[in-house]
Amino acid sequence: MIAMPWQGLDTPSSALGILGPCVTRQAAGWQVDELYANLRWAEWLMRETDGAITPQVYGDTADQVFHGVGDWVFTSALYDIDGYQAEEYARFLTDRDVDPTLPVEMQKHAPGFIRALAAEIAADPPDVVGFTTTFMQNVPSLALAKELKKLVPGIRTVIGGSNCDGAQGPALHRNFPQLDFVVSGEGERALPALLNRLRKGGSPADVPGLSWRDADGRTVVNEPAKGALPFAAVPAPDYDNFFAQLAKSPIRHHVRPMAVLETSRGCWWGEAHQCTFCGLNGSNIDFRSKAPGRIAQEVNDIAQKYQVLDLVMVDNILDMKYLNTAMPEIAALDCDLRIHYEIKSNMTKAQLGKLKEANVLYVQPGIESLSSHVLKLMDKGVSGAHNVRMLRDGQDLGLNVTWNILYGFPGETAEDYRGMLGKFAALEHLQPPTGAWRIALERFSPHFEDPTQGFMFRRPSEIYDYIYQVPRNELYDLVFFFDTSVQGISGAVEDELKQAAEEWARAYPKSLLSYWTDERGRVVIEDRRASWPEEDIVLDEVRSNVYLGMFQCAAREGIRRRLAAEGHVVGEAELEEILRYFVDRGLAFEDDGRYVSVALEVDPYRRKLVGGKEVAAWA
């Protein structure tokens, strides 16, 4: 089994780690070896370019998914044509503000790498070579499979992974004869079943989700599996081969290794309300999760065995029941872990605190926007105020919150974004977005499956014109990304959004907005944000009550009820003036009638006097 480029250099392949034990347990008579060809490619580039193309460059290329850079680099090896469409693709990248120099240089080295790797494998050929493919691993895998077939015609090749889901798998099989078998769907049962048929000389006609060829060379597509694989059938991963190969690799000093673990599949939110732009769950969105009792043990085993503390959970969304089951058990481990999880953005501070106690220090909440209207168009099930609360609470707890802004939704307006942009300055002390990006049309997303949602026109993305030599109708079945008509904002508003995200990132390191309550119960706010005047603000009793009442996101009526419960009678005009002051002064965020306070909490016991003035102890 082979992990081709552009698998990350710092993490093992979850697919190889899981499928290896599956084959060992379920396919008698087979021995499994794993090859991390991604490490070999990074080594090859460093050696052949005298260190000019580093593992960092590899990582940057692996991130260029939407431009297809990684696949294009290996087209010269797949088609055995030096400089395959180099000038045309260089212009394509240049038009999108991507420097083509390094991709063009890397393409020159791909044929030699593929030939050398194939020769090494062919020197002691296995019976079957399996590839796992996600995003830009198709062309590297196809190139190596083709070269292996040339050297060892009797070798069997099989490929699986998310690039083979749905119509994509049969399309790969129809158009690339170097692939004997393609597995669409989960491989934990299909791959061992196929190997058992091959060993006994039987027909693979009953292997679920398999594409194969009959005696006449025609592609046969088996029915998919009935129902999702229960997580009890997914073994703990074995990453021995990755860490052993990395330890011997010349690039080991350029890589800080991490481990990956899968604790769930599918999306519990998406089962009922799939985000309109998202196709990442493919054809099987059914949510399943690992038994909570397994998780802490597997986390501990990975940390101890491989001596790594960074652990990426590759789930699409956290199973909320883990907050009271798996998380306390992970928190009890004697490991200074740094765990990453994808979570829902409306989690409360108390819930985030349970993650923090379990050393979940990196979260990706899927914020995507701070406009409630745009979030409704996404079918996110949260408001802009919820997302700001997530940013504030994550910062308060010391979590690293990764998020970005998406735009280009049918029905969004310039007013949605101009209103949002006017609120960014109030949030510049909170972790900024990584950028603002127009959504892509992805296979399996509601936008793709239902053209009436706004994307009536679609064609395979232009990137594939430089990658695949297949008919247009076959290309439609083969690929994941599609070009479509521009929806939503464009022009000046789009430019303003991107610029505002960059300005937020520049202001963030220089900004702080914090609060505490003094001995009289008054809220004291210390403003040290880059775009605001330096000021210490002491709120009176009524305004303190209002400000504290907005921390969980509050509508106007909820604020009025809280005031009345505390014995404060405040008229509509006075309440409007108070709320308007907080919003205009950048102390609170408001969207769609919901308010949330944005100052960070400071423990009064962590304050001290300097020159007679009370300041933050950590300032």
ABEGO torsion letter per residue (X at the ends): XBBBOABBAABBBAAAAAAAAAAAAABBGBBBBBBBAAAAAAAAAAAAAGGABBAAAAAAAAAAAAAGAAAAAAAAAAAGBBGBGAAAAAAAAAAAGBBAAAAAAAAAAAAAAAAAAAAAAAABBBABBBBBBBEAAAAAAAAAAAAAAAABAABBBBBBEAAABEAAAAAAAAABAABABBBBEBAAAAAAAAAAAAAAGBBAAABBGBBBBBAAGBBBBBBBBBEBBBAAABBBBBAAAAAAAAAABAAAAABBBBBBBBABBEBAAAAABBBAABAAAEABABBBBBBAAAAAAAAAAAAAAAGBABBBBABABBBAAAAABAAAAAAABBBBBBBBBBBBAABBAAAAAAAAAAGBABBBAGAGBABAAAAAAAGAGBBAAAAAAAAAAAAAAGBBBBBBBBBGBBGBBAAAAAAAAAAAAAAAABBBBAEBBBBBBBBGBAAAABAAAGBABBBBBAAAAAABBBBAAAAAAABABBBBBBBEBBEAAAAAAAAAAAAAAAAAAABBBBBBBBAAGBBBBBBABAABBBBBBBBBAAAAAAAAAAAAEBBAAAAAAAAAAAGBBBBAAAAAAAAAAAAAAGABBBBGGBBBBABBBBBAAABBBBGGBBBBAAX
